[in-house]
Amino acid sequence: MKKILVLGAAGQIARQFSQRLLAGTDMELVLYGRNISTRLAALKGDQVSLVDGTFQDQKALMQALQGVDLVYLNAMSDA
């Protein structure tokens, strides 16, 4: 089973992406973002793990990357 890390997972597009993967595949998802454990608590299950963190939190990002086959980044910024 492939494992995908979704960065910025609480965003609208990332949520749609995650829901489609869960509905149509057996891939394991790691959903990463600010307050993800409360914002996306309903998605947590056998296929989904939740990791709270920000893009600036290098330690949390490195931990979330462990065992991941693919990374999806959903970020919009004017910086």
C-alpha positions in Angstrom: 0.0 0.0 0.0 1.3 3.4 -0.9 1.5 6.2 1.6 0.9 9.8 0.7 1.7 12.9 2.9 -0.8 15.7 2.3 0.6 19.0 3.4 -1.9 21.8 4.0 -4.5 19.1 4.4 -7.3 21.3 5.8 -7.5 23.4 2.7 -10.5 22.9 0.4 -8.6 21.4 -2.5 -6.6 19.1 -0.3 -9.8 17.9 1.5 -11.3 17.0 -1.9 -8.1 15.3 -3.0 -8.0 13.3 0.3 -11.6 12.3 0.1 -11.3 11.1 -3.5 -8.2 9.0 -2.6 -10.0 7.5 0.4 -13.1 6.6 -1.7 -11.2 5.2 -4.7 -8.0 3.7 -3.4 -6.5 1.7 -0.6 -3.7 4.3 -0.1 -2.7 5.4 3.4 -2.8 9.1 4.0 -0.9 11.3 6.4 -2.8 14.6 6.7 -0.6 17.4 7.9 -1.5 21.0 8.9 -2.3 23.4 11.7 -4.7 21.9 14.2 -5.4 19.0 11.9 -6.2 16.6 14.8 -9.3 18.8 15.6 -10.1 20.1 12.1 -10.1 16.7 10.4 -10.8 14.4 13.3 -13.6 12.7 11.5 -11.2 11.4 8.8 -8.9 9.6 11.2 -9.0 5.8 10.8 -7.1 2.8 9.4 -6.1 4.7 6.2 -5.6 8.1 7.8 -3.2 9.5 10.3 -3.3 13.1 11.4 -0.2 15.2 12.2 -0.4 18.7 13.7 2.2 21.1 12.5 3.1 24.1 10.3 5.4 24.4 7.3 8.0 26.1 9.6 8.1 23.1 12.0 11.0 21.2 10.5 10.9 18.5 13.2 7.2 17.7 12.7 7.7 17.7 8.9 10.6 15.3 9.1 8.6 12.9 11.3 5.6 13.1 9.0 7.8 12.2 6.0 8.8 8.8 7.5 7.8 6.0 5.3 6.0 8.3 2.8 6.0 7.4 -1.0 4.6 10.7 -2.3 4.0 14.2 -1.0 1.1 16.5 -2.1 1.5 20.1 -1.2 -1.6 22.3 -1.1 -0.5 25.8 -0.3 -1.5 29.2 -1.5 0.6 32.1 -0.6 1.3 35.6 -1.8 4.8 35.5 -0.3 
